[in-house]
């Protein structure tokens, strides 16, 4: 039975909201408590570890969501595919795990080596990362409830166990164990409904498409991930933190609007496989509009309050993050558009090879930009983020041109409705300048800016009867009516 896309989005949004609230509660405590140098070492190690984790995952999540979405009504086929992918997960994580440990012992010592070893917990847990199954079957209610429970455990563990500035190893253990527990619970739940089918194991047939997807879905290695690794190698461990905090903050906040993309991938893939193209185009443009409706004002709202956000989140010792955060806000809007083109158009329509060429080319361009910055000794978290923004912008232009000319798919990024979202959000800049000029005080400035910007945005959209705001209004009214009748 097809599940409600709206309900799925709500579950995903609730999950994303929790994924925002918990980090915003924990993050300032962790960042302000831990020693700057030790936290920098942790972020450097984690940036390198993520590269190994990506290869250990071997594209299984993305491939699993797409392929199981196509056959989710056939339980036998789902069981066969799931069994093959799980065995591949065991093999890939074992091989990469051994290479990772070898790398750790050959390149590090002391606290750095200890952190590398602790993170092997996540590689073990990654074997059981089968969330692609729950995503493809649209089990978002379970995913939401499970993740909320695990996040609460994480919150309690941080405040109970993290007490001293030198407790970086304890922090790494908590993060790794939380990931492990999260994956184990998902695996146990999925196994109640999908059984292993070891009669039809054919690993070889999946290797090439998985390898292709591994490369395509992780071209990010040549973008933000590359920036962090190069900052650790050519600048300092602390510079990785200066880059990471803004990137992490805006990525965390973007989780709610990104829920729209995530829950739409299996649905759009299913529509492409089974319904007319017109249905796909209508659904796609609704998703684009819904995404921009949220992501644009959110990013520009954080942009105008970059100083205040960093001060409240990380404190005075990380004020160098202010400019990178402002850049990251614009960067996130660019990434959102690129995510639509990649995940909702090119990938579901089977254009992996073209996507690979475009992404790889722009990724190499970003690498070249970074090397030039290193040569002229102007490589910093801010300049690294700027070059990545330029590379991603070029990728968007190439993908957009290709989808319009070759696929005859015209995502309506520039409709009057979407342009209005940008125009209203840009108005946040003069509003903020005016309030700060009046200067009501640090905290009162923040409150007034947020209230005025939100009222301007919502009131204008209500006045013109914008589709997205009316949809939310109708859903809220319907919910309130049901509650009043209970």
VMD Tcl script that draws the C-alpha trace (Angstrom):
set ca {
  {0.00 0.00 0.00}
  {1.35 3.44 -0.95}
  {1.99 5.47 2.14}
  {1.12 9.17 2.42}
  {3.95 11.31 1.07}
  {2.80 14.11 3.37}
  {2.91 11.83 6.42}
  {6.31 10.53 5.37}
  {7.56 14.09 5.07}
  {6.15 14.91 8.50}
  {7.89 11.91 10.06}
  {11.10 12.84 8.29}
  {10.69 16.45 9.38}
  {10.15 15.40 13.00}
  {13.26 13.27 12.75}
  {15.17 16.16 11.22}
  {13.87 18.47 13.95}
  {15.23 16.11 16.59}
  {18.49 15.92 14.65}
  {18.61 19.71 14.96}
  {17.55 20.12 18.57}
  {19.86 17.47 20.04}
  {23.02 18.77 18.33}
  {22.07 22.34 19.28}
  {21.80 21.22 22.90}
  {24.93 19.07 22.84}
  {27.09 21.01 20.39}
  {27.70 24.18 22.43}
  {28.49 22.09 25.51}
  {30.99 19.92 23.61}
  {32.64 22.75 21.66}
  {33.02 25.01 24.69}
  {34.16 22.21 27.02}
  {36.74 20.36 24.93}
  {40.28 21.64 24.46}
  {40.60 23.51 21.13}
  {43.66 21.54 19.98}
  {42.18 18.16 21.00}
  {38.89 18.94 19.30}
  {40.85 19.96 16.22}
  {42.67 16.62 16.23}
  {39.33 14.81 16.56}
  {37.85 16.67 13.57}
  {40.95 15.95 11.48}
  {40.81 12.25 12.35}
  {37.07 12.15 11.73}
  {37.45 13.83 8.31}
  {39.94 11.13 7.27}
  {37.88 8.36 8.87}
  {34.81 9.37 6.86}
  {36.70 8.68 3.64}
  {37.30 5.08 4.74}
  {33.69 4.76 5.93}
  {32.43 5.89 2.52}
  {34.38 3.14 0.78}
  {33.27 0.61 3.38}
  {29.65 1.54 2.65}
  {30.34 0.84 -1.05}
  {27.31 2.75 -2.36}
  {24.94 0.24 -0.74}
  {22.57 2.83 0.75}
  {21.90 4.73 -2.48}
  {21.70 1.56 -4.60}
  {19.47 -0.15 -2.05}
  {16.97 2.72 -1.87}
  {16.65 2.94 -5.64}
  {16.46 -0.77 -6.46}
  {14.24 -1.87 -3.58}
  {11.88 1.04 -4.33}
  {11.26 -0.54 -7.74}
  {10.39 -4.00 -6.39}
  {9.08 -3.23 -2.91}
  {5.72 -4.88 -3.65}
  {7.47 -8.21 -4.32}
  {8.64 -9.52 -0.96}
  {10.59 -12.41 -2.44}
  {12.65 -10.18 -4.73}
  {13.26 -7.72 -1.92}
  {14.54 -10.55 0.28}
  {16.91 -11.75 -2.44}
  {18.33 -8.29 -3.11}
  {18.64 -7.49 0.60}
  {20.55 -10.72 1.24}
  {23.05 -10.01 -1.54}
  {23.61 -6.45 -0.38}
  {24.12 -7.51 3.24}
  {26.80 -10.05 2.30}
  {28.54 -7.39 0.20}
  {28.38 -5.07 3.23}
  {30.17 -7.66 5.38}
  {32.94 -8.10 2.80}
  {33.45 -4.39 2.02}
  {33.52 -3.33 5.68}
  {35.95 -6.12 6.59}
  {38.38 -5.21 3.80}
  {38.23 -1.46 4.36}
  {38.39 -1.94 8.14}
  {41.69 -3.82 7.86}
  {43.14 -1.20 5.49}
  {41.96 1.55 7.86}
  {43.70 -0.02 10.87}
  {46.90 -0.45 8.86}
  {46.75 3.23 7.85}
  {46.13 4.28 11.46}
  {49.14 2.40 12.86}
  {51.45 3.55 10.06}
  {50.57 7.25 10.15}
  {49.73 8.15 13.73}
  {50.50 7.69 17.39}
  {49.32 8.87 20.80}
  {45.87 10.40 21.09}
  {45.45 10.46 17.30}
  {45.99 6.70 17.04}
  {43.60 6.12 19.94}
  {40.89 8.10 18.15}
  {41.44 6.12 14.94}
  {41.04 2.84 16.86}
  {37.91 3.99 18.66}
  {36.26 4.83 15.35}
  {36.57 1.22 14.18}
  {33.42 0.70 16.27}
  {31.57 2.60 13.53}
  {32.99 0.38 10.80}
  {31.71 -2.70 12.65}
  {28.32 -1.03 13.06}
  {28.33 -0.05 9.40}
  {27.88 -3.71 8.46}
  {24.37 -3.45 9.93}
  {23.54 -0.12 8.29}
  {20.54 -1.33 6.31}
  {18.45 1.85 6.62}
  {18.12 1.74 2.82}
  {15.56 -1.03 3.31}
  {13.42 0.99 5.71}
  {13.74 4.07 3.48}
  {12.72 2.19 0.33}
  {9.74 0.63 2.13}
  {8.91 4.09 3.50}
  {9.00 2.97 7.15}
  {9.55 6.54 8.29}
  {7.50 6.17 11.46}
  {9.89 3.50 12.74}
  {12.97 5.42 11.60}
  {11.73 8.52 13.42}
  {10.86 6.82 16.73}
  {14.07 4.77 16.74}
  {16.31 7.72 16.02}
  {14.63 9.90 18.64}
  {15.29 7.20 21.27}
  {18.94 6.84 20.23}
  {19.48 10.61 20.14}
  {18.08 10.97 23.65}
  {20.52 8.27 24.80}
  {23.31 10.27 23.13}
  {22.21 13.46 24.88}
  {22.18 11.77 28.30}
  {25.55 10.08 27.71}
  {27.23 13.37 26.72}
  {26.09 15.27 29.80}
  {26.77 12.37 32.18}
  {30.17 11.25 30.87}
  {31.82 14.31 29.32}
  {33.18 16.42 32.17}
  {36.72 17.61 31.37}
  {38.44 19.45 28.50}
  {40.70 16.41 27.89}
  {37.79 13.94 27.48}
  {38.14 13.72 23.70}
  {38.46 9.90 23.76}
  {35.25 9.61 25.78}
  {33.50 11.83 23.26}
  {34.71 9.64 20.37}
  {33.49 6.50 22.17}
  {30.03 7.97 22.76}
  {29.66 9.09 19.13}
  {30.81 5.71 17.81}
  {28.61 3.65 20.14}
  {25.55 5.75 19.30}
  {26.08 5.04 15.59}
  {26.55 1.33 16.35}
  {23.36 1.06 18.44}
  {21.34 3.01 15.85}
  {22.34 0.56 13.11}
  {21.76 -2.55 15.22}
  {18.21 -1.50 16.12}
  {17.36 -0.87 12.44}
  {18.78 -4.25 11.48}
  {16.74 -6.11 14.12}
  {13.56 -4.32 13.05}
  {14.08 -5.01 9.35}
  {14.79 -8.69 9.99}
  {11.28 -9.11 11.42}
  {9.83 -8.48 7.97}
  {12.54 -9.46 5.50}
  {14.24 -12.82 5.77}
  {17.60 -13.82 4.37}
  {17.47 -15.69 1.08}
  {20.81 -17.44 0.71}
  {19.70 -19.55 -2.27}
  {20.15 -16.78 -4.82}
  {23.45 -15.16 -3.89}
  {25.13 -13.56 -6.89}
  {27.50 -10.91 -5.62}
  {29.38 -10.34 -8.88}
  {26.35 -8.91 -10.73}
  {26.07 -6.08 -8.20}
  {29.72 -5.04 -8.05}
  {29.87 -2.78 -11.11}
  {26.63 -0.82 -10.42}
  {27.65 -0.48 -6.75}
  {31.11 0.74 -7.71}
  {29.56 3.25 -10.11}
  {27.19 4.53 -7.45}
  {30.00 4.62 -4.88}
  {31.88 7.04 -7.10}
  {28.85 9.10 -8.12}
  {27.28 9.46 -4.69}
  {30.62 10.25 -3.05}
  {32.01 12.83 -5.41}
  {31.57 14.93 -2.25}
  {35.08 13.66 -1.49}
  {36.29 16.20 -4.05}
  {34.29 19.00 -2.45}
  {33.67 19.63 1.29}
  {35.45 16.48 2.43}
  {38.52 17.38 0.35}
  {38.54 20.84 1.92}
  {38.68 19.45 5.45}
  {41.38 16.89 4.71}
  {43.55 19.48 2.93}
  {43.10 22.00 5.74}
  {44.32 19.36 8.19}
  {47.35 18.57 6.01}
  {48.36 22.07 4.85}
  {47.08 24.45 7.55}
  {46.25 23.04 11.01}
  {43.93 20.76 12.96}
  {42.17 23.82 14.40}
  {41.42 25.12 10.89}
  {39.47 21.91 10.26}
  {37.25 22.81 13.21}
  {36.84 26.38 11.90}
  {35.57 24.88 8.63}
  {33.62 22.05 10.25}
  {31.52 24.06 12.76}
  {29.82 26.32 10.14}
  {29.42 23.43 7.69}
  {27.95 21.22 10.41}
  {25.63 23.92 11.75}
  {24.00 24.79 8.45}
  {23.88 21.13 7.39}
  {22.11 20.26 10.65}
  {19.56 23.04 10.19}
  {19.03 22.02 6.56}
  {18.00 18.52 7.65}
  {14.30 19.49 7.84}
  {13.94 20.82 4.26}
  {16.19 17.99 3.04}
  {13.56 15.60 4.40}
  {11.53 16.58 1.34}
  {14.25 15.27 -0.98}
  {14.97 12.14 1.04}
  {11.39 10.92 1.27}
  {10.79 11.74 -2.40}
  {13.61 9.61 -3.85}
  {11.82 6.24 -3.54}
  {8.49 7.76 -4.59}
  {9.85 9.46 -7.71}
  {11.84 6.36 -8.63}
  {8.66 4.32 -8.42}
  {6.72 6.88 -10.51}
  {9.40 6.85 -13.23}
  {9.25 3.05 -13.38}
  {5.46 2.70 -13.39}
  {3.68 5.95 -14.35}
  {3.58 8.51 -17.21}
  {6.32 11.14 -17.41}
  {3.79 13.93 -16.80}
  {3.12 12.58 -13.31}
  {6.84 12.64 -12.58}
  {7.24 16.26 -13.76}
  {4.30 17.47 -11.68}
  {5.63 15.74 -8.56}
  {9.17 17.00 -9.20}
  {8.18 20.66 -9.47}
  {6.07 20.44 -6.32}
  {9.10 19.06 -4.47}
  {11.35 21.84 -5.84}
  {8.91 24.51 -4.70}
  {8.48 22.94 -1.25}
  {12.26 22.70 -0.79}
  {12.98 26.32 -1.76}
  {10.04 27.50 0.35}
  {11.95 26.36 3.45}
  {15.66 26.26 2.58}
  {15.98 29.80 1.19}
  {14.60 31.76 4.17}
  {16.32 29.40 6.60}
  {19.77 29.89 5.05}
  {19.43 33.64 4.62}
  {18.07 33.88 8.16}
  {21.22 32.23 9.50}
  {23.32 34.37 7.10}
  {22.15 37.65 8.64}
  {22.74 36.30 12.16}
  {26.07 34.55 11.51}
  {27.90 36.42 14.26}
  {25.20 35.77 16.83}
  {24.86 32.09 15.91}
  {28.58 31.40 16.29}
  {28.78 33.36 19.54}
  {25.89 31.41 21.07}
  {26.93 28.01 19.71}
  {30.71 27.97 20.02}
  {31.68 30.97 22.14}
  {34.38 33.59 21.71}
  {37.21 31.13 21.02}
  {35.64 30.19 17.68}
  {34.65 33.61 16.31}
  {36.79 32.90 13.24}
  {33.84 30.74 12.15}
  {31.61 33.76 11.43}
  {32.70 34.41 7.82}
  {32.79 30.68 6.92}
  {29.25 30.36 8.31}
  {27.99 33.23 6.13}
  {29.57 31.55 3.09}
  {28.18 28.15 4.15}
  {24.64 29.58 4.14}
  {24.88 30.55 0.47}
  {26.71 27.29 -0.21}
  {23.83 25.29 1.28}
  {21.26 26.87 -1.07}
  {23.51 25.93 -4.01}
  {23.89 22.39 -2.64}
  {20.11 22.06 -2.30}
  {19.56 22.84 -5.96}
  {22.38 20.48 -6.92}
  {20.82 17.76 -4.75}
  {17.55 18.04 -6.67}
  {19.33 17.76 -10.01}
  {21.42 14.80 -8.83}
  {19.08 12.79 -6.61}
  {15.67 13.53 -8.13}
  {16.46 13.89 -11.83}
  {19.71 12.46 -13.17}
  {20.12 9.50 -10.83}
  {16.50 8.20 -10.90}
  {16.52 8.56 -14.70}
  {19.58 6.33 -14.99}
  {22.13 8.97 -16.02}
  {24.83 7.81 -13.62}
  {27.67 7.89 -16.16}
  {26.98 11.47 -17.25}
  {26.54 12.55 -13.64}
  {29.85 10.93 -12.78}
  {31.69 12.82 -15.54}
  {30.21 16.19 -14.61}
  {30.72 15.77 -10.86}
  {34.23 14.41 -11.24}
  {35.24 17.25 -13.57}
  {34.00 19.99 -11.23}
  {35.50 18.12 -8.25}
  {38.92 18.16 -9.93}
  {38.41 21.86 -10.58}
  {37.84 22.36 -6.84}
  {41.04 20.43 -6.12}
  {42.92 22.67 -8.55}
  {41.50 25.79 -6.89}
  {42.61 24.51 -3.48}
  {46.13 23.73 -4.69}
  {46.41 27.26 -6.10}
  {45.33 28.67 -2.74}
  {47.90 26.49 -0.97}
  {50.64 27.63 -3.38}
  {49.89 31.30 -2.73}
  {49.46 30.63 1.02}
  {45.90 31.94 1.14}
  {44.26 28.58 1.87}
  {41.90 29.13 4.81}
  {38.52 27.71 5.88}
  {36.77 30.68 4.24}
  {38.65 30.55 0.92}
  {38.31 26.75 0.81}
  {34.54 27.08 1.16}
  {34.44 29.79 -1.51}
  {36.24 27.65 -4.09}
  {33.90 24.75 -3.35}
  {30.92 27.06 -3.79}
  {32.26 28.08 -7.23}
  {32.86 24.45 -8.25}
  {29.36 23.40 -7.12}
  {27.82 26.36 -8.97}
  {29.51 25.27 -12.19}
  {28.24 21.72 -11.62}
  {24.68 23.03 -11.26}
  {24.87 24.94 -14.54}
  {26.14 21.86 -16.37}
  {23.53 19.52 -14.83}
  {20.70 21.99 -15.41}
  {21.66 22.43 -19.07}
  {21.90 18.66 -19.56}
  {18.53 17.88 -17.95}
  {16.75 20.49 -20.07}
  {18.39 19.69 -23.43}
  {19.04 15.95 -23.24}
  {16.39 14.64 -20.85}
  {13.70 17.19 -21.70}
  {13.07 17.65 -17.99}
  {12.58 21.26 -16.92}
  {12.71 21.67 -13.14}
  {10.98 24.96 -12.43}
  {13.60 26.62 -10.19}
  {12.73 30.06 -11.60}
  {8.96 30.12 -11.30}
  {7.37 33.32 -9.94}
  {6.59 31.42 -6.75}
  {10.21 30.37 -6.18}
  {11.63 33.78 -7.09}
  {9.32 35.33 -4.51}
  {10.88 33.11 -1.83}
  {14.29 34.55 -2.74}
  {13.07 38.15 -2.86}
  {11.35 37.96 0.53}
  {14.38 36.26 2.09}
  {16.80 38.88 0.74}
  {14.69 41.46 2.56}
  {16.07 39.93 5.78}
  {19.37 41.75 5.10}
  {18.10 45.37 5.31}
  {15.81 44.41 8.20}
  {18.80 43.06 10.13}
  {20.96 46.09 9.31}
  {18.22 48.42 10.54}
  {17.66 46.54 13.80}
  {21.41 46.36 14.51}
  {21.73 50.06 13.74}
  {19.00 50.82 16.29}
  {20.81 48.39 18.65}
  {18.32 47.08 21.17}
  {20.94 44.86 22.77}
  {22.43 41.50 21.75}
  {19.56 39.19 22.68}
  {16.73 41.61 21.92}
  {18.25 42.28 18.50}
  {18.09 38.55 17.72}
  {14.47 38.23 18.87}
  {13.28 41.29 16.93}
  {15.12 40.28 13.75}
  {13.68 36.74 13.83}
  {10.12 37.91 14.59}
  {10.07 40.65 11.94}
  {11.58 38.40 9.25}
  {9.22 35.50 9.98}
  {6.16 37.77 10.04}
  {7.17 39.42 6.75}
  {7.72 36.05 5.06}
  {4.64 34.23 6.33}
  {2.23 37.17 6.12}
  {3.19 37.94 2.52}
  {2.74 34.31 1.45}
  {-0.61 34.09 3.24}
  {-1.71 37.32 1.59}
  {-1.02 36.02 -1.91}
  {-2.30 32.52 -1.01}
  {0.96 30.71 -1.75}
  {0.42 26.98 -2.35}
  {2.94 25.78 0.23}
  {1.79 28.03 3.05}
  {-1.87 27.23 2.30}
  {-1.07 23.49 2.36}
  {0.55 23.83 5.79}
  {-2.33 25.97 7.01}
  {-4.93 23.43 5.85}
  {-3.05 20.51 7.42}
  {-2.75 22.35 10.74}
  {-6.44 23.28 10.70}
  {-7.37 19.69 9.90}
  {-5.23 18.40 12.75}
  {-6.77 20.89 15.19}
  {-10.29 19.92 14.10}
  {-9.55 16.24 14.65}
  {-8.15 17.01 18.09}
  {-11.21 19.06 19.04}
  {-13.52 16.15 18.13}
  {-11.59 13.62 20.19}
}
mol new
graphics top color blue
foreach p $ca { graphics top sphere $p radius 0.5 }
foreach p [lrange $ca 0 end-1] q [lrange $ca 1 end] { graphics top cylinder $p $q radius 0.2 }
display resetview
